[in-house]
Amino acid sequence: MTDKRLDFDAKSIDDIFRIGSSYHVPLYQRGYAWSGDEEVKVLLDDLELAFAERPNEFYLLGQAIFCKSDDGSWEVVDGQQRLTTLFLFLTLSWIRLSQGKSNYDFNTRAFVDTITTMVLNIDEGDHSGARLAVAKSGRSFVEAIISGEELPDEDIDSTQENIRSAVEEINSWMSKTFEDDRDLVDFTKFVLRRVTILTLVLDDTRQALRVFQKMNNRGLTLDDADLLKNLLFVKATDSEFKKLSDSWDAASQSLFKARLRRVRSMEFLMKALVGIETGKSIPTSKVFDTWEVELEDHTVAQAFAYALDNRANALQLATHNKAPDGALISETPGTYMFKWVQHLQVLLAGDGFAPRSYRDLADVVENRAMLSMLSGEKNQDFERVVHKWSNAIKGLSPSATRQEILTASSVVLGNLDELIADMRREIPKLSYKAQSQRNKLRYVLARTAQAVEAMADSNYSRNELLAKLIQPTGRGMRKYHIDHIYPQSSRQQLNWTGSPEILQSIGNLTLLHPDDNQAQADMLPNELDKQINFAGSKLIINQALCSDDLLRNVQPRVATAVKQVKAIGETDLNGWSESQIRVRENQYLEILAGDFADRLRA
């Protein structure tokens, strides 16, 4: 059977929302995704400009594909974002104009009545719902808007959040743009009569989806996630439609909970999954083409679709420092702090691991990602190997050992010594004066401090301490403080005879525990009170600054750790100078290099 001739018809908004017609966004469509301060604002500004400069010309607003449903309404296969936004504008214009209807002349009152029939389906005088049933959960919001109810701002999903944002943007824009209702009437008439959409009406949903897919493959704008979704529905049987729709929708809602905005899209998930599956770096423009080949088999496509919910949930949980089972983990404090994204694909590749194996994977991923950052490795160089890495992890058993994970990670660990050497060159370049570099300095100080604590107690939970050391301030939190060993006050720096820049470098910095006495911050290193404070610090690495005389009463395990630090090079607070700062810098670098090597060496 050949496809029906594809005849597009340019219809005005007036034609589309005429009496007797009603539309619904089907369950398999994604939710309403336009943002109020982005796409909605752009559309309103464009329409305002067209109305001001070319009020008698037609304004073309893209295309829409409709398919007749069994209940007589029209299914919106393509164009729901534009139609929903225009419908929200008509609804809000109708609400405002209805409030002033009694003050208008006869023609304006008649126009308000006309808008009423475009916004509402009216059956024998009773309101029976909005003329456009928008995507899924958004329908209750539209009904609430029509009824004049206040929209909630908590416990809402992405569609509801975007509709609420669009309503706020439209109302704000109308208030600023049209002080006089008569101007709003003229603009609304322009939207109804001059804004046109190229419409295509088809008889069969699958034919509509196929046409939609082909159109977008030939240059019309749509992201690859939507194309892939349509491909899955084209392949699905009638009995699979609802389950597939539920899985896709649940995946989308899971991603909406992600901590990082960039992760909150199905397109991000699709790109990550194709990297895991193929082990290749697929350009964004080729993601759909690759999936089209990978999912050619119906059984494979079905299994892929039904697993999306769990995979999306594992991805968003990873952004919150949680394992796929929802348990909070302590292995990824650095990537959490710096809001890294590139490593998430590797964690997603291990979403079927047993809890212990997943934690080992998270620890390896965390260390490699932080080494990338501290060594100055280019993002594109790291991303180039992430796909091969995640593909190798995908091939491991759910109970993979740490050694097996490290072996599978050889693609990103083959240059470990080179990365560590680069890190040793890059860290001394960091300066406390640069606000943007302070988090890196904090991480280095925290990482070395936790490594020294582990020297004193091999059972010490390294990651839990590191998370505490780098945590930001917040309610109920006590932040570790970065302190200058030689103070940075202008009064004390007048006495400094060396380079002023070196005082802002890592060798002159340390972390103080919230319980450490910070009153000594402006004291010189050779002052006894400052040395006593360091000797009594909660962090062993600070105690290593002090002479043995001040450390006579420390516990044997602490003394052992101090001895190991001093073996790298012993500092002298009484003769604090550029050379002593370099000694302290080298202590940090040696400890840090050893810690990374221990955690990443297979």
C-alpha positions as CSV (number, residue, x, y, z in Angstrom):
1,M,0.0,0.0,0.0
2,T,1.4,3.4,-1.0
3,D,1.4,6.4,1.3
4,K,-1.3,8.9,0.9
5,R,-0.3,12.0,-1.1
6,L,1.2,14.5,1.3
7,D,-0.7,17.7,0.8
8,F,0.2,20.5,3.2
9,D,-2.4,23.2,3.8
10,A,-1.6,26.6,5.3
11,K,-4.1,27.2,8.1
12,S,-4.5,30.2,10.4
13,I,-4.9,29.7,14.1
14,D,-8.5,30.8,13.6
15,D,-8.9,27.8,11.2
16,I,-7.2,25.3,13.5
17,F,-9.2,26.1,16.7
18,R,-12.6,26.6,14.9
19,I,-15.8,25.3,16.4
20,G,-16.2,21.6,16.2
21,S,-12.5,20.8,16.2
22,S,-10.6,19.5,19.2
23,Y,-7.0,18.3,19.6
24,H,-5.0,16.2,22.0
25,V,-1.4,15.5,22.5
26,P,-1.1,11.6,22.6
27,L,0.5,9.8,25.5
28,Y,3.5,8.7,23.4
29,Q,4.5,12.3,22.9
30,R,7.0,14.0,25.2
31,G,5.8,16.6,27.6
32,Y,5.6,20.3,27.0
33,A,9.3,21.3,26.9
34,W,9.4,25.0,26.0
35,S,10.9,27.3,28.7
36,G,9.1,30.6,29.6
37,D,12.3,32.7,29.6
38,E,13.6,31.1,26.4
39,E,11.4,29.7,23.6
40,V,8.2,31.3,24.8
41,K,9.7,34.7,25.2
42,V,11.4,34.5,21.7
43,L,8.0,33.5,20.1
44,L,6.2,36.4,21.8
45,D,8.9,38.9,20.8
46,D,8.9,37.7,17.2
47,L,5.1,38.0,17.0
48,E,5.1,41.4,18.5
49,L,7.7,42.6,16.0
50,A,5.7,41.1,13.1
51,F,2.6,42.8,14.3
52,A,4.3,46.1,14.6
53,E,6.1,46.1,11.3
54,R,4.0,43.8,9.0
55,P,0.4,43.6,10.5
56,N,-1.2,42.7,7.1
57,E,1.3,40.0,6.2
58,F,0.9,36.3,7.1
59,Y,3.4,35.0,9.7
60,L,4.4,31.3,9.0
61,L,5.1,29.4,12.3
62,G,6.3,26.0,11.0
63,Q,4.4,22.8,10.5
64,A,2.1,20.5,12.3
65,I,0.9,16.9,11.6
66,F,-2.5,15.7,12.7
67,C,-4.1,12.3,12.7
68,K,-7.8,11.5,13.3
69,S,-8.5,9.6,16.5
70,D,-11.3,7.2,17.1
71,D,-13.1,9.7,19.3
72,G,-13.2,12.3,16.6
73,S,-10.5,14.5,18.0
74,W,-7.3,15.3,16.2
75,E,-4.1,13.7,17.5
76,V,-1.1,16.1,17.4
77,V,1.8,14.1,16.0
78,D,4.0,17.1,15.4
79,G,3.8,20.7,16.5
80,Q,2.6,20.4,20.1
81,Q,5.2,22.9,21.5
82,R,4.0,25.7,19.2
83,L,0.3,24.8,19.4
84,T,0.4,24.5,23.2
85,T,2.2,27.9,23.5
86,L,-0.3,29.6,21.2
87,F,-3.2,28.0,23.0
88,L,-1.8,29.2,26.4
89,F,-1.6,32.7,24.9
90,L,-5.2,32.6,23.6
91,T,-6.4,31.3,27.0
92,L,-4.7,34.0,29.0
93,S,-5.8,36.7,26.5
94,W,-9.4,35.4,26.8
95,I,-9.2,35.5,30.6
96,R,-8.0,39.1,30.7
97,L,-10.4,40.3,28.0
98,S,-13.3,38.4,29.7
99,Q,-12.7,40.4,32.9
100,G,-13.3,43.7,31.1
101,K,-16.0,42.5,28.7
102,S,-18.8,44.6,30.2
103,N,-16.9,47.8,29.3
104,Y,-16.4,46.9,25.6
105,D,-18.4,47.9,22.6
106,F,-20.6,45.3,20.8
107,N,-17.9,44.2,18.3
108,T,-15.3,43.6,21.0
109,R,-17.7,41.7,23.2
110,A,-18.5,39.5,20.2
111,F,-14.8,38.9,19.6
112,V,-14.4,37.8,23.2
113,D,-17.2,35.4,22.7
114,T,-15.4,34.0,19.6
115,I,-12.2,33.5,21.6
116,T,-14.3,31.6,24.2
117,T,-15.3,29.0,21.6
118,M,-11.6,28.6,20.6
119,V,-10.4,28.0,24.1
120,L,-13.3,25.9,25.4
121,N,-15.2,22.9,24.0
122,I,-18.8,23.8,24.8
123,D,-21.4,21.1,24.8
124,E,-25.0,22.4,25.1
125,G,-23.8,25.4,26.9
126,D,-21.6,23.6,29.4
127,H,-17.8,23.8,29.5
128,S,-16.5,20.3,28.7
129,G,-12.8,20.9,28.7
130,A,-10.1,22.8,26.8
131,R,-10.1,22.6,23.0
132,L,-6.5,21.4,23.2
133,A,-5.8,18.6,25.6
134,V,-2.1,19.3,26.2
135,A,0.6,16.8,27.1
136,K,-0.3,14.5,30.0
137,S,0.0,16.1,33.4
138,G,-0.3,19.5,31.8
139,R,-4.0,19.1,31.2
140,S,-4.9,19.5,34.9
141,F,-2.8,22.7,34.9
142,V,-4.7,24.1,31.9
143,E,-8.0,23.3,33.5
144,A,-6.8,25.1,36.6
145,I,-5.8,28.2,34.6
146,I,-9.2,28.3,32.9
147,S,-11.0,27.9,36.3
148,G,-8.9,30.7,37.8
149,E,-7.1,28.5,40.3
150,E,-3.6,29.2,41.6
151,L,-1.0,26.9,40.1
152,P,1.2,24.9,42.6
153,D,5.0,25.3,42.5
154,E,5.9,22.2,44.5
155,D,5.6,18.5,43.7
156,I,5.2,19.1,40.0
157,D,6.9,17.5,37.0
158,S,8.7,19.0,34.1
159,T,5.6,19.5,31.9
160,Q,3.8,21.3,34.7
161,E,6.8,23.4,35.6
162,N,7.2,24.5,31.9
163,I,3.5,25.3,31.6
164,R,3.7,27.4,34.8
165,S,6.8,29.2,33.6
166,A,5.1,29.8,30.2
167,V,2.0,31.3,31.9
168,E,4.1,33.6,34.0
169,E,6.1,34.7,31.0
170,I,2.9,35.3,28.8
171,N,1.1,37.2,31.6
172,S,4.2,39.4,32.4
173,W,4.7,40.1,28.7
174,M,1.0,41.0,28.1
175,S,1.1,43.4,31.1
176,K,4.1,45.2,29.9
177,T,3.1,45.2,26.2
178,F,-0.6,46.1,26.3
179,E,-1.7,48.6,28.9
180,D,-5.0,49.1,26.9
181,D,-7.2,46.1,26.3
182,R,-8.0,47.4,22.8
183,D,-4.3,46.9,21.8
184,L,-4.5,43.3,23.1
185,V,-7.6,42.7,21.1
186,D,-5.9,44.0,17.9
187,F,-2.8,41.8,18.6
188,T,-5.0,38.7,19.4
189,K,-6.8,39.2,16.1
190,F,-3.5,39.3,14.3
191,V,-2.4,36.0,16.0
192,L,-5.7,34.3,15.0
193,R,-5.9,35.6,11.4
194,R,-2.4,36.2,10.3
195,V,-0.3,33.5,12.1
196,T,-0.3,30.4,9.9
197,I,0.9,26.8,10.3
198,L,1.5,24.3,7.5
199,T,-0.7,21.4,8.5
200,L,-0.7,17.9,7.2
201,V,-3.6,15.6,8.0
202,L,-3.1,11.8,7.8
203,D,-5.4,8.8,8.5
204,D,-3.0,6.5,10.3
205,T,-0.8,7.1,13.3
206,R,2.1,5.0,12.1
207,Q,2.1,6.7,8.7
208,A,2.1,10.1,10.5
209,L,5.1,9.0,12.7
210,R,6.9,7.7,9.6
211,V,6.3,11.0,7.8
212,F,7.3,12.9,10.9
213,Q,10.6,11.0,11.1
214,K,11.4,11.4,7.4
215,M,10.7,15.2,7.5
216,N,13.0,15.6,10.4
217,N,15.7,13.5,8.8
218,R,15.6,15.9,5.9
219,G,16.5,19.0,7.9
220,L,13.5,20.2,9.9
221,T,14.5,20.8,13.5
222,L,14.0,18.2,16.2
223,D,16.4,16.6,18.6
224,D,17.6,13.1,18.1
225,A,15.8,11.9,21.2
226,D,12.4,12.7,19.8
227,L,13.3,11.1,16.5
228,L,14.4,8.0,18.3
229,K,11.1,8.0,20.3
230,N,9.1,8.1,17.1
231,L,11.2,5.3,15.6
232,L,10.4,3.1,18.6
233,F,6.7,3.9,18.2
234,V,6.8,3.1,14.5
235,K,8.3,-0.3,15.4
236,A,5.8,-1.0,18.3
237,T,2.7,-3.0,18.0
238,D,-0.7,-1.7,19.3
239,S,-0.4,-3.7,22.5
240,E,3.1,-2.2,23.2
241,F,2.1,1.4,22.8
242,K,1.1,2.1,26.3
243,K,3.9,0.3,28.0
244,L,6.4,2.0,25.8
245,S,4.9,5.4,26.4
246,D,4.9,4.8,30.1
247,S,8.5,3.8,30.1
248,W,9.6,6.8,28.0
249,D,7.5,9.2,30.2
250,A,8.9,7.7,33.4
251,A,12.5,8.1,32.1
252,S,11.8,11.7,31.2
253,Q,10.4,12.4,34.6
254,S,13.4,10.7,36.3
255,L,15.9,12.9,34.4
256,F,13.9,16.0,35.4
257,K,15.1,15.2,39.0
258,A,18.8,15.3,38.0
259,R,20.9,17.7,40.0
260,L,22.6,19.0,36.8
261,R,20.5,20.8,34.2
262,R,22.5,19.4,31.3
263,V,21.5,15.9,32.3
264,R,17.8,16.6,32.4
265,S,17.1,15.6,28.8
266,M,16.4,12.4,27.0
267,E,18.9,13.5,24.3
268,F,21.7,13.4,26.9
269,L,20.6,9.9,27.9
270,M,20.5,8.7,24.3
271,K,23.9,10.1,23.6
272,A,25.4,8.5,26.7
273,L,23.7,5.1,25.9
274,V,25.0,5.1,22.3
275,G,28.5,5.7,23.6
276,I,28.2,2.8,26.0
277,E,26.7,0.5,23.3
278,T,29.2,1.3,20.5
279,G,32.3,2.5,22.4
280,K,32.6,5.3,19.8
281,S,32.4,9.0,19.9
282,I,29.2,9.7,17.9
283,P,28.6,13.3,16.8
284,T,25.3,14.7,18.0
285,S,24.1,14.9,14.4
286,K,24.6,11.2,14.0
287,V,23.1,9.8,17.2
288,F,19.8,9.0,15.7
289,D,21.3,7.4,12.6
290,T,23.4,5.2,14.9
291,W,20.5,4.1,17.0
292,E,18.4,3.5,13.9
293,V,20.9,0.8,12.9
294,E,21.4,-0.5,16.5
295,L,17.7,-0.9,17.0
296,E,16.8,-2.5,13.7
297,D,15.7,-5.7,15.3
298,H,12.2,-5.4,17.0
299,T,13.2,-7.5,20.0
300,V,16.3,-5.4,20.7
301,A,14.3,-2.2,20.3
302,Q,11.6,-3.4,22.6
303,A,14.1,-4.4,25.3
304,F,15.9,-1.0,24.9
305,A,12.7,0.9,25.3
306,Y,11.5,-0.9,28.3
307,A,14.8,-0.4,30.1
308,L,14.9,3.3,29.7
309,D,13.1,4.1,33.0
310,N,15.7,2.2,35.1
311,R,18.6,3.7,33.1
312,A,17.4,7.2,33.4
313,N,16.8,6.8,37.1
314,A,20.4,5.4,37.6
315,L,21.7,8.4,35.7
316,Q,19.9,11.0,37.7
317,L,20.8,9.3,41.0
318,A,24.5,9.4,40.0
319,T,24.2,13.2,39.9
320,H,23.1,13.1,43.5
321,N,26.0,10.9,44.7
322,K,23.7,7.9,44.8
323,A,24.0,4.3,43.6
324,P,21.4,2.8,41.2
325,D,19.6,1.3,44.3
326,G,19.2,4.8,45.8
327,A,21.9,4.3,48.5
328,L,24.0,7.4,49.2
329,I,27.7,6.8,48.3
330,S,30.8,8.7,49.4
331,E,33.0,7.8,46.5
332,T,32.3,10.8,44.3
333,P,32.7,14.0,46.3
334,G,35.0,15.8,43.9
335,T,32.9,15.3,40.7
336,Y,29.9,16.4,42.8
337,M,31.7,19.5,44.0
338,F,32.8,20.5,40.5
339,K,29.6,19.5,38.8
340,W,31.3,17.2,36.4
341,V,29.2,15.6,33.6
342,Q,31.6,13.7,31.4
343,H,32.1,10.8,33.8
344,L,28.4,10.0,34.3
345,Q,28.4,7.8,31.2
346,V,30.9,5.4,32.8
347,L,28.8,5.2,35.9
348,L,25.7,4.5,33.8
349,A,27.6,1.7,32.1
350,G,27.9,0.0,35.5
351,D,24.3,0.5,36.6
352,G,23.7,-3.2,36.8
353,F,26.7,-3.8,39.1
354,A,26.3,-5.2,42.6
355,P,26.6,-2.5,45.3
356,R,30.2,-3.3,46.2
357,S,31.3,-3.4,42.6
358,Y,29.5,-0.1,41.8
359,R,31.2,1.6,44.7
360,D,34.6,0.4,43.4
361,L,33.7,1.7,39.9
362,A,32.6,5.0,41.3
363,D,35.9,5.3,43.2
364,V,37.9,4.6,40.0
365,V,35.8,7.0,38.0
366,E,36.1,9.7,40.6
367,N,39.9,9.5,40.8
368,R,40.4,9.5,37.1
369,A,38.1,12.4,36.6
370,M,39.8,14.5,39.3
371,L,43.2,13.6,37.9
372,S,42.0,14.9,34.6
373,M,41.0,18.2,36.1
374,L,44.2,18.7,38.2
375,S,46.5,17.7,35.4
376,G,44.9,20.2,32.9
377,E,43.9,17.5,30.5
378,K,41.6,18.9,27.8
379,N,37.9,18.1,28.2
380,Q,37.8,16.8,24.6
381,D,40.8,14.5,25.3
382,F,39.0,13.0,28.3
383,E,35.7,12.7,26.5
384,R,37.4,11.0,23.5
385,V,38.2,8.0,25.7
386,V,35.0,7.9,27.8
387,H,33.1,6.0,25.2
388,K,35.6,3.2,24.9
389,W,35.9,3.2,28.7
390,S,32.2,2.9,29.3
391,N,31.9,0.2,26.6
392,A,34.6,-1.8,28.4
393,I,32.9,-1.5,31.7
394,K,29.6,-2.6,30.1
395,G,31.3,-5.9,29.3
396,L,32.1,-6.7,32.9
397,S,30.1,-9.1,35.2
398,P,27.8,-7.5,37.8
399,S,30.1,-8.7,40.5
400,A,33.3,-7.3,38.9
401,T,36.3,-6.9,41.3
402,R,38.2,-3.7,41.7
403,Q,41.1,-5.3,39.8
404,E,38.8,-6.2,36.9
405,I,37.4,-2.7,36.9
406,L,41.0,-1.2,36.8
407,T,41.9,-3.6,34.0
408,A,38.9,-2.6,32.0
409,S,39.8,1.0,32.6
410,S,43.2,0.6,31.0
411,V,42.0,2.8,28.0
412,V,42.0,5.8,30.4
413,L,44.8,4.7,32.7
414,G,47.6,3.9,30.2
415,N,49.0,7.4,30.5
416,L,48.7,7.5,34.3
417,D,52.3,8.5,35.0
418,E,52.1,11.3,32.4
419,L,48.9,12.7,33.9
420,I,50.5,12.6,37.4
421,A,53.5,14.4,36.1
422,D,51.3,17.0,34.4
423,M,49.4,17.4,37.7
424,R,52.7,18.1,39.6
425,R,53.4,20.9,37.1
426,E,49.9,22.4,37.1
427,I,49.1,22.6,40.8
428,P,52.0,25.0,41.7
429,K,50.5,27.5,39.2
430,L,47.2,27.8,41.2
431,S,46.8,31.0,43.1
432,Y,44.5,31.8,46.0
433,K,44.1,35.3,44.6
434,A,42.1,33.9,41.7
435,Q,38.6,33.2,43.0
436,S,38.0,30.7,40.3
437,Q,40.9,28.5,41.5
438,R,40.1,28.4,45.1
439,N,37.9,25.2,44.9
440,K,40.8,23.4,43.2
441,L,43.1,24.5,46.0
442,R,40.6,23.4,48.5
443,Y,40.4,20.0,46.8
444,V,44.2,19.6,46.8
445,L,44.5,20.5,50.5
446,A,41.6,18.2,51.4
447,R,42.9,15.3,49.3
448,T,46.3,15.4,50.8
449,A,44.9,15.8,54.4
450,Q,42.7,12.7,54.0
451,A,45.7,10.8,52.5
452,V,47.8,11.6,55.6
453,E,44.9,10.6,57.9
454,A,44.9,7.2,56.1
455,M,48.6,6.9,56.8
456,A,47.8,7.0,60.5
457,D,44.8,4.7,60.3
458,S,44.4,2.4,57.3
459,N,40.8,1.7,58.2
460,Y,39.9,5.4,58.0
461,S,37.1,6.2,55.5
462,R,39.0,8.3,53.0
463,N,36.0,9.4,50.9
464,E,33.8,10.4,53.9
465,L,36.6,12.6,55.3
466,L,37.2,14.1,51.9
467,A,33.5,15.0,51.5
468,K,33.6,16.8,54.8
469,L,36.8,18.7,54.0
470,I,35.5,20.1,50.7
471,Q,31.8,20.5,51.6
472,P,30.4,24.0,51.0
473,T,28.9,26.0,53.8
474,G,25.2,25.5,54.4
475,R,22.6,25.1,57.0
476,G,24.0,23.0,59.8
477,M,27.5,22.8,58.2
478,R,30.8,23.9,59.5
479,K,33.2,24.6,56.7
480,Y,36.9,23.9,56.9
481,H,38.8,27.1,56.5
482,I,41.8,27.7,54.1
483,D,44.5,29.4,56.1
484,H,47.7,31.1,55.0
485,I,50.7,29.8,56.9
486,Y,52.4,33.2,56.4
487,P,49.4,35.6,56.8
488,Q,48.1,37.5,53.9
489,S,47.3,40.7,55.8
490,S,48.9,43.8,54.4
491,R,50.4,44.5,57.8
492,Q,52.3,41.3,57.9
493,Q,53.2,41.2,54.2
494,L,55.2,44.4,54.7
495,N,57.7,42.1,56.6
496,W,57.9,39.5,53.8
497,T,61.1,39.7,51.8
498,G,60.3,37.1,49.1
499,S,58.0,37.0,46.2
500,P,54.4,38.1,47.1
501,E,52.9,35.7,44.6
502,I,54.3,32.7,46.4
503,L,52.3,33.5,49.5
504,Q,49.1,32.7,47.5
505,S,50.4,29.3,46.3
506,I,49.6,25.9,47.6
507,G,52.8,25.6,49.7
508,N,51.7,28.5,51.9
509,L,48.1,27.2,52.4
510,T,46.6,24.7,54.7
511,L,43.1,23.7,55.9
512,L,42.0,24.3,59.4
513,H,39.3,22.2,61.1
514,P,36.3,24.1,62.4
515,D,37.5,23.3,65.9
516,D,41.0,24.6,65.3
517,N,41.8,27.9,66.8
518,Q,41.6,30.3,63.8
519,A,42.5,33.4,66.0
520,Q,46.1,32.7,65.1
521,A,45.5,33.4,61.4
522,D,47.3,36.8,61.4
523,M,50.3,35.5,63.5
524,L,53.7,34.9,61.9
525,P,54.8,31.3,61.5
526,N,57.6,31.7,64.0
527,E,55.2,32.8,66.8
528,L,54.8,30.1,69.4
529,D,51.0,30.4,69.7
530,K,50.6,29.8,66.0
531,Q,52.9,26.7,66.2
532,I,51.1,25.4,69.2
533,N,47.8,25.7,67.3
534,F,49.2,23.8,64.4
535,A,50.5,21.1,66.8
536,G,47.1,20.7,68.3
537,S,45.3,20.7,64.9
538,K,42.6,18.1,64.2
539,L,44.4,17.4,60.9
540,I,47.7,15.5,61.1
541,I,49.1,17.2,58.0
542,N,49.1,20.5,60.0
543,Q,50.9,18.8,62.8
544,A,53.7,17.9,60.4
545,L,54.5,21.6,60.2
546,C,55.8,21.6,63.7
547,S,59.0,20.6,65.4
548,D,59.3,17.3,67.3
549,D,59.4,19.1,70.6
550,L,55.8,20.3,70.2
551,L,54.7,16.8,69.2
552,R,56.0,14.8,72.2
553,N,52.5,13.7,73.4
554,V,50.8,12.7,70.2
555,Q,49.6,9.2,69.7
556,P,52.0,6.7,68.1
557,R,49.9,6.4,64.9
558,V,49.9,10.2,64.5
559,A,53.7,10.2,65.1
560,T,54.2,7.6,62.4
561,A,52.1,9.6,59.9
562,V,54.0,12.8,60.7
563,K,57.3,11.0,60.3
564,Q,56.2,9.9,56.8
565,V,55.3,13.4,55.8
566,K,58.6,14.8,57.2
567,A,60.5,12.2,55.3
568,I,59.4,13.9,52.0
569,G,61.0,17.1,53.3
570,E,61.0,18.8,56.7
571,T,59.6,22.3,57.2
572,D,60.8,24.9,59.7
573,L,58.1,27.4,60.8
574,N,60.8,29.5,62.6
575,G,62.6,30.1,59.3
576,W,59.5,30.3,57.0
577,S,60.7,31.4,53.6
578,E,60.2,30.8,49.9
579,S,62.3,27.6,50.1
580,Q,60.2,26.4,53.0
581,I,57.0,27.0,51.0
582,R,58.5,24.9,48.2
583,V,59.2,22.1,50.7
584,R,55.6,22.2,51.8
585,E,54.4,22.3,48.2
586,N,56.5,19.2,47.5
587,Q,54.9,17.4,50.5
588,Y,51.5,18.0,49.0
589,L,52.5,16.9,45.5
590,E,54.3,13.8,46.7
591,I,51.4,12.7,48.9
592,L,48.8,13.5,46.2
593,A,50.7,11.7,43.4
594,G,51.1,8.7,45.7
595,D,47.4,8.7,46.6
596,F,46.3,8.8,42.9
597,A,48.8,6.1,42.0
598,D,47.6,3.8,44.8
599,R,43.9,4.3,43.8
600,L,44.4,3.9,40.0
601,R,47.3,1.5,39.6
602,A,46.1,-1.9,38.4
